[in-house]
Amino acid sequence: MDTAMKIGLGIITCDRPAGCRRALNSLPWDRLAKVVLVNDGPAKSLAQAQVQGAQSLQVLQNDSNLGVGKSKNRALQVLLAAGNDHLFLMEDDIFVQDPEVFDLYIEAARVTGIQHLNFSQHGPKNKTPDGIPDPATIVDYGPLRIALHRHCVGAFSYYSRACLEAVGLMDEDFYNGGEHLEHTYRILRAGFHPPFWFFADVYRSEELLGDEPWSASQSLIASRADQAELVRRSDALFQAKHGRPVGRIPVAGQGEVMRSLRKIQKRLGAKSGKSPQAVGPWQPQPRRRNLWDKLRDRLSGRVKAARMERPTGDHKDPRQIARWPDRKR
């Protein structure tokens, strides 16, 4: 790992001193060039957030509640201005379990070429009812694997500097709903990430990061009385900006996803890396699929099966030859 690279982290908190303290005290401070803590709640909420060894910490106090998107942008702006090459955002209910987590996310980006990754295991959406990680598939690159998940969770995110400079920051018209999702959509459309509904994460990320058990009551956003209205507003903004609501974005077929991963690797990834191969079960998001890719994948499967069954030129078993009737009939 390149020890000269600069890693920056932004932590977003809002009136949660205990969670904020746990997050800060879990950090490997020697690996981080700069840490920005943005408090979107009252200033007194940080009084108990005592930190050990936090020489690189800068605290930003919002004058009023700006919301998640604006608060994350404040952190990213400071980190970019400080010259960081690799930028992370973390919310205050996430904490570090493995001090190598930042290096492992950066290495995954280097090998695969994917310039934006999201920790998938916060909350229940990317898990089985028993709490087991439930990815759409696992992709093997040789030196490492990544997981592709059906839902985009923005509690811990990685961005390369090049990605943010090309795409920009989050759209501040969104307020406490959909900002990270819309931002990721722009990133993937710019060619830095595989198709929507296949959100990239490092393999076994649940061993690297921990989180407080998610619930609507625990979440300061989900527990708001106007949360339903915020969601409707977010959906309307997304549709106005991109011509369709999030739920109408088609689910790519396996062929399209793998072609996208190979293209990203060729353009941005390690040149000596192995071509990506899906090694786990293929379990795409159960929504609309791209019809052409569905037909193409089905045809590809039939061709492969036919090649496996077709006898070689020196095969004399009549039972095998009988499977292939004379085409002249």
Secondary structure, 3 states (H helix, E strand, C coil): CCCCCCEEEEEEECCCHHHHHHHHHCCCHHHCCEEEEEECCCHHHHCCCCCCCCCCEEEEECCCCCCHHHHHHHHHHHHHHCCCCEEEEEECCEEECCCCHHHHHHHHHHHHCCCEEECCCCCCCCECCCCCECCCEEEECCCCEEEEECCCCCCEEEEEHHHHHHHCCCCCCCCCCCHHHHHHHHHHHCCCCCCCCCEEEECCHHHCEEECCCCCCCCCCCCCCCHHHHHHHHHHHHHHHHCCCHHHCCECCHHHHHHHHHHHHHHHCCCCCCCCEECCCCCCCCCCECHHHHHHHHHHHHHHHHHHHCCCCCCCCHHHHCCCCCCCC
